[in-house]
Structure formats: C-alpha cells, structure tokens
Amino acid sequence: MSQDLWNYIFIGGSFALYIGIAIRSRAATTKEYYVASGGVSPFANGMATAADWMSAATFISMAGIIAASGYDASRFLMGWTGGFVLLTTLIVPYLRKFNKFTVTDFLGDRFYSNVARAVGVVCAVFICMTYIMGQMRGVGLVFSRLFDIEIWTGVLIGASIVFFYAGLGGMKGITYTQVAQYCVMVFAYTIPAVFISMAMTGNVIPQFGLIGNFTEVSGETVPLLSKLNQLNADLGFPKYTVGKLETLDMFCITAALMCGTAGLPHVIVRFFTVKSVKAVRKSACWTLLFIAVIYLTAPAIGAFARTNLILEVQGKTYAAAPDWFKSWENRGLIAWADKNGDGVMQHTAGGVFVGKNDKPKYADAGERVANEPRRTTNELSENPNEIYYDRDILVMANPEMANLPMWVIALVMAGCVAAALSTAAGLLLVLSTSISHDLMKKIVSPGMSDSHEVIWARSASFGFLVVAAYFGINPPAEFVAKTVAFAFGLAASSFFPTILMGVFSKRVNREGAIAGMIAGIGLTLGYIVYFQFIADHQNYWFGISPEGIGFIGMLVNFSVAALVSSVTPPPPASVVRMVEEIRLPRDAGSANH
C-alpha cells in the first residue's frame, strides 16, 4: 500500500473512533457537560488526564527541542513532571473536596467576590487561548504533511473535529475520547522509538539506546551521546550534553513550567470528574505512570532525531538529498540556501534567513522555484550554515529519516493529531465553561436554565475556536512548545499562587487575591508581549527570557496579595470555616462533598 493510503487508514480510523465516542457520550446535563457527572474511574481519568496533559507541545515539540538544544531542553522535562507533583499534592485534593465545576468557581466563593470570579475568567481565557493556539498549529503541521495541503487548511480541519466532539459531548465525551487518544499516542510515540533504537544502537529499549553505543559506517562502536557531542562540536554547535542557557534563566523557566503546571485550569478540572478525594489521589498516581511512559522516551527520540538529521543532510549534494527532506521542504518547514554555490548542503551553527515570515515555500523542490522571495543579509551570507528547519517537524520526520515502514509513519502522524486534539478539547471546555458558567450563570444571569447554559457553552466554544484557529495559522512564536510555555507562565503568575493561598491561608482576602492576580498576570503578559513583539530580546531583565518571567510574576502575586491583605479587613468567619473544612482530612477517603 502507498503512504497516502496508510495515512488515510490511521487518521480516518482514529477520527471515526473519536466521533463515535462523542456521539455515544453526548452530554445531556450541565453536570455531564462540565465534570462528566463526577463518576469517572481513577484508571480511566488517569489515562484521560495524561492525554489532556500531553499536548502537541509534548508530543511534537518537546523531543524537537531536545534534539535542537540538548541539555537545555531538560527544563521542560523537569518543569512539567515536577509541576504534576505539586498539582497532585497541593491543589487537586482540596479543590475536589470543594466540589465545584471550575477553578474560577473556587476563586469566586473562596474570595467571596464576583470581581475575583471575573478576574479568574479573564486569566483562564488568556492562559487557555495561549495554550490552544499551539495545539491548532500542531494539527496544521501534521495535516499539511499528510495530505499535501496548506497549514491553514489543516488548522481548520482540526478545529472542526475538536468542535464536533468537544462541543457535543462536553467533559463526558472528552473524557472517553481522551482515553482512546492516549492509547493512540503511547503506541505512536514508543513504537518508532523502539525501531530506531534497535537500528542505531541494537537496544530494544529506547532509554538504553540513549546511553548505548552507536555503530559507525566503519563498524566501530562509540557511545551515542559521545557521537552526538562530536557531531555538534564539528559543526560549531555546543556539545549536546552541555547547556548554554544562563543559570538564572534556566531556573526561572523550570520554576515557571512547574508552578504553571499546578495552575493549569484544564488539568485541574480533570480531577473534578472522579467520585471522591481518595479517587483523586489514585487517579493522580495513574496519571503520573501514564505520563512517565512518554516523558522517559522523549530524550531518546530527541537524540535519535538529532543524529539522523545531521547524518542525513550534512555534506550531501542537494541532488542526493533524501526524499523526506524535499517532502518537508515543500511545506516550508525545512530548507536549503546554497550560499557558496557548490551544490552541497552545509548544516552548521548560525542563521540562514532573515525576516519574521521567512520560512521558505517552494512550488517544486527539484527546481527550487521560490513562491516567496528569499533574502539573506551579508552577515548571514558569510555564515556557512545553509540549512533551516522547524523544530516541530523532527518527531514527525524522524521515522522517515530512519526509513521505517510506512505504517509506522502513519501511526506517528495519528499520534501527533491525537495529542493536539486531546489537549485542545480540554482547553476548549475550560474556555466555554468560563463564559457559560462562571460569567453568564454566576455573574450576568444567575437564573439561567441548564439548557441555556449549555447553549452558551457551545456558542463560546465556536467563538474561541475561530480565534485559536487564526493564531494557529499565524503563530506568535517560532514553534509550538514556545507558545505553550507562555501559557504556563501566565498560569504560574495568576492561578497557582492564588489557589495555594486560598487553600492554605485563612488571612488572604478578596482584595489581596484580586490585586495579586492582576499584578502577577499583568507583569507576565506585559513582559511577554514587550519582548516577543516589540523590544530587542538581548535586553531581557537580568537575562530572564519571556518563558521564565512567569516565576517572577508568581512572586509578585504572592507579595502583592500578602501586602494588600495585611492592610484590608480579614475574610468573613464563614469563609474561614470553609477553608478549615476544605483542609480537614476527616472522611477524606469517602468524601463526596
């Protein structure tokens, strides 16, 4: 069978499965729509949460960043996994005992203010919209490669599928769809890794392949990481196992990812779907286990992809370039600029093209006829690097680089789509409930019926998807994981400290919480916008990049909330009793309240 036929079988089959589950699990009540009636088993919820968590940034972009950055990319592994520990120990058991539909519900009741609720809605929209645009971009990349279409067309297709099963089934439909998506993802991530590990190192377990030996063309064996370090050094890149990020920036990014993870509303709400606090803890254990399967495989995939990329491209003539190179070149995601006119591809450190929208698109890779004018500055032309590639393609192109069977390539593509769609659905639910439940039901029209609330939720889903699709087509950052990292910074500076103080401090009041959230997310968002779109990135404050500023925003949130609370009246006695009740372990194992 042809590659196209395999693609249609895997993608079409998975789509049919997702849509079938959505139809079968259609939500009929607001409780089914928001929290799947609170009756999901810990095992199923653990798998669904893992799928919700492992977004396009994890599946598509994380290994690509590891491949391109080496040691520096460990910030994502440490931040995202460490954050889940914070989430499951400090946040979700207490919020589940509070027994509300959303994070913003907790903020509104704990801080006895619709203003706090409204600020929470605004924060949720900023966080989730920043996150979901990265997922839409990931879907567009996959469809572009699969079906030879423009990225914008792929984004629209993905948005339509998400709207159908998320808008129709709500949390009930999303939960069981995500169980299926996790199964697709885990096989799509690990099977190619096993094949490539065996081919490159002879180890069937990818993690052992990462620390195993690579066989040279001469037959000599050398440690894979040593080989990769040498390849990088020969081409002018830093050694793969040595980082180049400043220590302070590395710490701030890791901390922002960690605390942002614990404050992500679409992950927190997943734990509202189980029956009890005890079930929350069981579900968290399952989630960590399911996530570990992929997170422990990502470093191996990154190292394999980096090695394959260099060996497949460096020093070869364009005429001898592999087919996968020209296929991805037609999508504008990899390119060669023959600066010295020798017809040989040179991949070294340094830039190739200039301009923000300079990703090349060719009408015919063989003739290299440019649809858009290409340009290089004298400085860039003097740099010997002639290869440009988008980091987000490395996981998707890795099976092709390694000459794996066509069905494996199709499986990887299905996994990429599943990763983006699963997280996009969870984010879309939070966005829609923020409008329908937290804004319309709780603030604007308290007497709204359940049926009208669901109508508002589905309408909001459509509106947010339109906006997300636009930014998926015109992304504000260079690659998926960078866009998603901004979302974690926003969550770290707004929700995480406010929820933590709401649970563990009886003195923090509404004035403090509102001021803290506004100050934290205001600083973080302003810094990101300023340095991402306006100012020269060389002038970062104390060398802290936009991906790490969320940690500083979090400290500002804590400080402002504590200061304002200390000079304003304490919370009412009823709120203090509520906080004490949330923290009481009595009957926690069987609590359903």
TASULVEN-V812122 format. One record per helix or strand of 2 or more residues. SS is the DSSP state (hx for helix, st for strand). FROM is the first residue (numbers start at 1). TO is the last residue. If there is no record, write none. Layout:
# TASULVEN-V812122
SS_FROM_TO + SS_FROM_TO
This chain:
# TASULVEN-V812122
hx_3_24 + hx_30_38 + hx_42_53 + hx_56_98 + hx_103_110 + hx_114_147 + hx_151_201 + hx_206_210 + st_213_215 + st_221_223 + hx_224_234 + hx_247_262 + hx_265_273 + hx_277_313 + hx_318_320 + hx_323_329 + st_334_336 + st_362_364 + st_369_370 + hx_378_382 + st_387_389 + hx_391_401 + hx_406_444 + hx_450_473 + hx_480_504 + hx_510_534 + hx_537_539 + hx_541_543 + hx_549_566 + hx_573_583
